[in-house]
Amino acid sequence: MKAKMTISLILLILLVLPACGQGSNSQGMDVGTTAPEDANAVALYKKSCLSCHAADLSGRVGPSLQQIGSKLSQEQLYTIIHDGARGMPAFQKSLSNEEIDALTQWLSKNK
């Protein structure tokens, strides 16, 4: 069951998220402009995600994360960050569960 769910999640990501998007983030989720309570998540994003997903979440090597909260649930985001996905490494060994949770909460607000 878990394997089917993982495969379905990967397929969903491949179908929903454009690879290397170039648009601007109209939702104000640029990592430089965020609420103070999200400062930890922003620091984690800058350290672990920015090189593939860009400062404005528009995507580079990795897909755009703009409006990702309207495409994937917080649980789905957690699974992808924790376990990795096609082309994306797993972060379970380099980030704690709490850090991954902070990132997923912050990204899920991006709608």
N, C-alpha and C positions, 0 to 999 in steps of 0.2 A: 504494500500500500504506500509506504513512504517513497519507494522508488518511482511509482506512478505519479505521485504528487510532485516529486522533484522534477521529473521529466515534463510534467504539465506546466510547472512554474517556469522552467527554462524556455519552453515553447512560447509561453505567454510573454516573456521578456523579449524574445526575438521578434514576436509579432507586434508588440505594442510600442516598444522603445526604438526610436530611430538611432542608428549608429552614427556617432560623431555629429550630432546636431550643431547648428551654428546660430540659432536664434538667441534673442536676448530674453532675460527672465523678467517677464512683466509682473510677476508676483512679489518682487522685492526680496527674493531669497538669496541674493548675492551673499557670499559668506562674510563680506565686510559689513553688512547691514542686517543685524539680527538682534533679537531681544536679549537682554542681559542673562536671563535664565538659560539661554541656549549657548552661552559662551564656551562651555566644555565641548559640546558637540561640534561647534565651529572649529575649535582648535584641533579636534580629532579629524574632522574633514580635511582641514588644511594639511595635516600630517600624513594621512593615509589615503585620501581620495582625490584631492585636487589635481594631482598630476594626470589622472585619467579622465576625470569628469569636469574639469575647468572650474575656475573661481566663481563663475556665474551659473554653474551647474549645467551648462549647455552641452557638455560632452567634448571629448577629444578622442582618445583611443577607446574609452568606454562610452556608453550611451549617455544621452542627455538625462539628467535627473530633474529637469524642470517639470513641474506638475506631477511628479512621481507619486505623491500622496493620493492623487485621484485615480491612479492606475494600479497601484499595488497597496495591499494592506500593510500595517505595521508588522504583522507576523511574517508576511512574505518578504518584506525588506530585511527583517532580522535573519531569516533563513538564508537569503542570498549573501548577506555580509558574513555571516557566521560560517556557512558551508562552501561559499563560492558558487559560481555559475559558469556557464560556458564563456571562457575568456577572462573571467574574473577570479582572482585567487581567493581562497578562504582566509578569513581574518581571525579565526578562532584561536590561533596560537599567538597572534601579535596584539590582539585587543581583548580585554576582559569582557565578560557577558554584560557588565554594567556599561562599559564604553560602547559596545554594539547597541545596547538598548537606547543609550543617549542619542546615538546617530539615527537610529530608526525613528525615534520620537520626533527628532528635528526634521528629518526628511519627510515624514508622513504629514507634516504641516504644509508642505509644499504642494498646494493644490491649485 
